[in-house]
Amino acid sequence: MNKLRLSFVPLLLAALSLGALAQQPGADKGVSAKSVQRLNRAPVNKQVLEVKLPRPTEIKLKNGLSVVVLEQHKLPQVLFVLWVKGGALDDPKNLPGVADFTADMMREGTTRRTSAQLAAESDQLGASLSTGANFGSGITTVSIGGLVESADKMLDIMSDVVLNPAFPQAELDKLKARTLPALEEQRSDPSFLADEKFHEVLYRDFPAAVVSETPESVKALTVADLKKFHDTYFAPNNAILGVTGDITVAQAKALAEKYFGQWKEHPVAAAQLPPVPAPQPKKAYLIDRPGSVQTNLVAGDFALKRTDPDFIPLTVLNRILGSGASSRLFLELREEKGYTYGSYSFFTANTYPGNFQATSEQRNNVTQGAMGALLEELRRIREEPVPGPELDESKQSIIATFALSLERPANLLDRWLTVKYYGLPLDYWDTYPAKVHDITPAIIEQVGKKYIDLDHLQIVVVGDASQPGTEEKQPKTIKEVVSGFAPTEMFDADGKAKAEAKPEK
């Protein structure tokens, strides 16, 4: 691993220096970002492309629990992570938030410990206990980590939370009381409004359309709902336990059997997600937010599943387009045009097709310029070959970032849990750097045409529809600007439809 780490250092320094160059406050503003010449002289060590990650050992307990153990003896620490195959995607359609509340409430008391006792014992050990069930995901996670000398006590706490949650009514009432004002405050965040509408219009009836609880669902949630979710999905034959740190396979197996060996298995029906809806024709959705001093823009469409072979090519494309301060969107909309503090892109991938998004936040009167520039960069990445030096720089940055991630046992464990959960090849991460290195301009162009479909782009803009959206003497309003790019529907901040904005002729 030392040789691996050293061979990545030149690439890492090159990537970091390029990012720093794009952000230097003292840089000459009279020099166009487009005129920067990429010399592409960062050395590429062939050993970089021949990575072999340390292999975990997988154990299967009699009750069906898969235990993935990755020994890492650099530091006297250990981390336990449980992935349960049941999450927010499995929420009842009329009750979003069941998985999220179940995960949160698991830390609020068991049949053996109160909420206060769980917190006190974890603090005494210096351990970090967490639970979560993110919207858009099909898993619930439970983790605890700390010093290896406390491994036995930590797993005692973790197993108690997993196997014996009490879901006390008093704690549920407190959680509801904290959540309701947070949901109200959330609706004042234009970024949330944009994300909510984007998922809604893209996924429609598919579970990934939901990005948050609602006040109605929070008020309706009961202890019985949480117990039902837990009883349905929490089973050893429906879970993966990951272990990494200064611990041997034999020790990890003994601990897993001691604390999870008596966990009763039961049948769990495989998730039956409906197909995602067909892509819709290009359309814009304007959320009118009176008083906004800026507009928030999201434009995107469907992406791919995590197992799709295009995952790596799309990762490289996204790095070129908008994943950092030296990417096209950032350089064009911030450095070249001065429209925004930052413009980015990203994509998600899951057991179902995720989504691809390009985003920007800009002051009201440059909305038209920013939208035009962002859409132009989407067109360029799919229709014009990427110059070799720009592609090489992006590939080296990805490989360098990958190298850094290998230094943290938690990242390594997450990569192996990803392999296990999605059924990826065992050599997936060994071949990852070489596959990134082999991406060509032709592959980027092919992937761009496939996943950046300008005819089916879904555009969401949040801002004050009546404000000037241009810097002209007789400026167009933001409503006029948006409807000039695509047929437009208008909504208020609560999601209610307003009078439709017709497209400009």
FIKEZA-554372 format. One record per residue (C-alpha): residue in three letters; x negated, y, z negated. Coordinates in steps of 0.5 Angstrom, whole numbers, plus 2048, in hexadecimal, padded with zeros to 3 digits. Last residue first. Layout:
N
AlaXYZ ...
***
This chain:
505
Lys85584283C Glu854842834 Pro85783C831 Lys85D83D82D Ala85C83E825 Glu86283A822 Ala86683D81C Lys86483A816 Ala864833813 Lys86383180C Gly85C82F80A Asp85C833803 Ala857838806 Asp85B83980C Phe85C836812 Met85B83881A Glu85B834820 Thr856835826 Pro85583382D Ala84E83482E Phe84883982E Gly84C83F830 Ser85183D82A Val84B83E825 Val84A845827 Glu851847827 Lys852845820 Ile84B84881E Thr84E84F821 Lys84B851827 Pro847858827 Gln84885E82B Lys84186182A Glu83E85A82A Glu83B857824 Thr83F851824 Gly84484D820 Pro84885381D Gln84C851817 Ser85384F818 Ala852847817 Asp84E848811 Gly84A842810 Val84983A811 Val848837818 Val84983081A Ile84782D820 Gln849826823 Leu845824829 His84881F82E Asp846822834 Leu83F824831 Asp83D81D830 Ile83781D82C Tyr83781582A Lys836812831 Lys833818835 Gly82E81982F Val82C81282F Gln82A811836 Glu826818836 Ile822816830 Ile82180F833 Ala81E812839 Pro81A817835 Thr817811832 Ile81780D82B Asp81280882A His80F80C824 Val81580B821 Lys815804822 Ala80E803820 Pro810807819 Tyr816802818 Thr8137FB819 Asp8117FA812 Trp8187FD810 Tyr81C7F8814 Asp8187F2813 Leu81D7EF80F Pro8237F0814 Leu8297F4812 Gly82E7F180F Tyr8327F780C Tyr8327F6805 Lys82B7F2805 Val8277F7809 Thr82A7FD805 Leu8287FA7FF Trp8217F9802 Arg821801803 Asp8248037FD Leu81E7FE7F9 Leu8198027FD Asn81C8097FB Ala81C8077F4 Pro8158047F4 Arg81380B7F6 Glu80C80C7FA Leu810809801 Ser81480F802 Leu80D813803 Ala80C80E809 Phe81380F80C Thr81281780C Ala80B816810 Ile80F811815 Ile814816816 Ser81081C816 Gln80B81881B Lys812817820 Ser81481E820 Glu80D820822 Asp80D81B827 Leu81381E82A Glu81182582A Pro80B82382D Gly80E81F833 Pro813824835 Val81A822834 Pro81E82083A Glu82482583B Glu82B82383B Arg82D820834 Ile828824830 Arg82A82A834 Arg83182A834 Leu83182982C Glu82C82F82C Glu831833830 Leu83783282B Leu833835826 Ala83183B82A Gly83883C82C Met83B83B825 Ala835840822 Gly836845827 Gln83E845826 Thr83D84581F Val83884B81F Asn83D85081C Asn83F84B816 Arg83984A813 Gln836843814 Glu83783C811 Ser835836816 Thr83682F817 Ala83582981C Gln83882381A Phe83881B81C Asn83D817819 Gly83D810816 Pro83F80981A Tyr842804815 Thr83D800811 Asn839806810 Ala83680C813 Thr835813812 Phe832819816 Phe82F81F815 Ser82E826818 Tyr82B82D816 Ser82C834816 Gly828839811 Tyr82884080F Thr82D842814 Tyr82D84681B Gly82684981B Lys826847823 Glu81F844823 Glu81D84181C Arg82484081A Leu82983D81F Glu82383B824 Leu81E83881F Phe82383581A Leu827832820 Arg82182F823 Ser81D82C81E Ser81782F81A Ala81B831814 Gly81E82A813 Ser823825815 Gly82682981B Leu825826822 Ile81E823823 Arg81F81F81C Asn82681D81F Leu82381A825 Val81E816821 Thr82481481C Leu828812822 Pro82380E825 Ile82280A81F Phe82A80981E Asp82B807825 Pro82A800823 Asp831800820 Thr8307FD819 Arg832803815 Lys838804819 Leu83880A81E Ala83A81281F Phe841815820 Asp84181C822 Gly83E823820 Ala83F82A81F Val83F82E818 Leu83F835817 Asn83F839811 Thr841841812 Gln83E84680E Val84184C80A Ser847849808 Gly84D84D806 Pro853849809 Arg85184280A Asp855840810 Ile853838812 Leu851838819 Tyr85283181C Ala84F830823 Lys85082B828 Lys84C82782D Pro85182182F Gln85181B82A Pro84D815829 Ala85180F828 Pro85380D821 Val84E80981C Pro85180281C Pro854800815 Leu8507FE810 Gln8517F780D Ala84C7F6807 Ala84B7EF805 Ala8507EC800 Val84C7EA7FA Pro84D7E47F7 His84B7E37EF Glu8447E27EC Lys8447E37E4 Trp83E7E77E1 Gln83B7E27DC Gly8347E27E0 Phe8347EA7E0 Tyr8307EB7DA Lys82C7E57D8 Glu82B7E37DF Ala8297EA7E2 Leu8247EA7DC Ala8217E47DE Lys8217E57E5 Ala81D7EC7E4 Gln8187E87E0 Ala8177E37E5 Val8167E87EA Thr8117EC7E7 Ile8127F37E4 Asp80F7F97E5 Gly8147FC7E9 Thr81A7FA7EE Val8207F77ED Gly8267F77F1 Leu82D7F37EF Ile8317F27F5 Ala8397F17F5 Asn83F7EE7F7 Asn83E7E77F4 Pro83C7EA7EE Ala8437ED7ED Phe8457F47ED Tyr84A7F57F3 Thr8517F37F0 Asp8507F47E9 His84D7FB7E9 Phe8527FD7EE Lys8587FB7EA Lys8557FD7E3 Leu8548047E7 Asp85C8047E9 Ala85E8027E2 Val85A8077DF Thr85F80C7E3 Leu85E8117E9 Ala8648157EA Lys86181C7E8 Val85A81B7EC Ser85E8197F2 Glu86281F7F2 Pro85C8237F1 Thr8598207F7 Glu85381C7F7 Ser84D81D7FC Val84A81C802 Val850818806 Ala85081780D Ala84B81180C Pro85180D80B Phe85380D812 Asp85A810813 Arg857817816 Tyr84F815817 Leu84D81B81B Val853820819 Glu85281E811 His84B81E811 Phe84A825814 Lys84F828810 Glu84C825809 Asp84582780C Ala84782E80E Leu84B82F807 Phe84582D803 Ser840832807 Pro845837806 Asp8458367FE Ser84B8397FB Arg84F8337FB Gln84A8307F7 Glu84C8347F1 Glu8538317F1 Leu85082A7F1 Ala84B82C7EB Pro85182F7E8 Leu8558287E8 Thr84E8247E7 Arg84D8267E0 Ala8548257DD Lys85481E7E1 Leu84E81C7DE Lys85181E7D7 Asp85781A7D8 Leu8538147DA Glu84F8147D4 Ala8558147D0 Gln85880E7D4 Pro85280A7D2 Phe8508067D9 Ala84D8007D5 Pro8477FE7D9 Asn8457F77D7 Leu8417F47DD Val83D7FA7E1 Val83C7FE7DB Asp83A7F97D6 Ser8367F67DC Met8327FD7DC Ile8317FE7D4 Asp82E7F77D3 Leu82A7F87DA Met8277FE7D6 Lys8267FA7D0 Asp8227F57D3 Ala81E7F97D8 Ser81C7FE7D2 Glu8147FC7D2 Val8157FD7DA Leu8168057D9 Gly81C8087DC Gly8228067E1 Ile8298057E2 Ser82E8047E8 Val8358037EA Thr8378047F1 Thr83E8037F4 Ile83E8017FB Gly842803801 Ser84080A802 Gly844810806 Phe8458137FF Asn8408117FA Ala84180C7F5 Gly83C80D7EF Thr83980B7E8 Ser83380D7E5 Leu82E80B7DF Ser82780F7DE Ala82380C7D8 Gly81F80F7D3 Leu82180A7CE Gln82480E7C9 Asp8288127CF Ser82B80C7D1 Glu82D80A7CA Ala8308107C9 Ala8348117CF Leu83780A7CF Gln83880B7C7 Ala83C8127C9 Ser84080E7CE Thr8428097C9 Arg83F8027C9 Arg8417FB7C9 Thr8487FB7CD Thr8448007D1 Gly8448087D1 Glu84480E7D6 Arg83E80B7DB Met8438077DE Met84880D7DF Asp8448107E4 Ala84480A7E9 Thr84B8097E8 Phe84C8107E9 Asp8488107F0 Ala84C8097F2 Val85380C7F1 Gly8518127F4 Pro8568127F9 Leu85D8107F7 Asn8628107FD Lys85E80C802 Pro85C8077FC Asp8548087FB Asp8508027FF Leu84C807803 Ala84A80A7FC Gly8468047FA Gly8467FD7FA Lys8407F87FB Val83C7F97F4 Trp8357FB7F5 Leu8317FB7EE Val82B7FE7ED Phe8267FD7E8 Leu81F8017E7 Val8197FF7E3 Gln8138037E1 Pro80C8027DE Leu8098057E5 Lys8058027EA His8087FB7EA Gln80D7FB7EF Glu8117F47F0 Leu8177F47F4 Val81D7F07F2 Val8237EF7F5 Val8287EB7F1 Ser82F7E87F5 Leu8347E77F0 Gly8387E07F2 Asn83A7DE7EB Lys8347D97EC Leu82F7DE7EC Lys82C7E07F3 Ile8257E27F3 Glu8217E67F9 Thr81A7E87F8 Pro8187EF7FB Arg8137F0801 Pro80E7F5800 Leu80E7F9807 Lys80A7F780C Val8087FD811 Glu8057FC817 Leu80680381B Val802807816 Gln7FC802817 Lys7FC80581E Asn7FA80C81B Val7FD81281E Pro7F981881E Ala7FC81F81E Arg7FA822824 Asn801824827 Leu7FF82B829 Arg80682D829 Gln80683482C Val80B839828 Ser80E83E82E Lys81583B82C Ala81483E825 Ser814845828 Val80E849826 Gly810850823 Lys81284D81D Asp80B84C81B Ala80B847815 Gly80A84A80E Pro81084780C Gln80D84080E Gln81383B80F Ala812838816 Leu80A838814 Ala80C83480E Gly81082F812 Leu80A82E816 Ser80582D811 Leu80A82880D Ala80A824813 Ala802824815 Leu80182380D Leu80581C80E Leu80281A814 Pro7FB81B811 Val7FD81780B Phe80181180E Ser7FA80D80E Leu7F980E807 Arg7FF80B804 Leu7FF805808 Lys7F8804806 Asn7FA8057FF Met800800800 
***
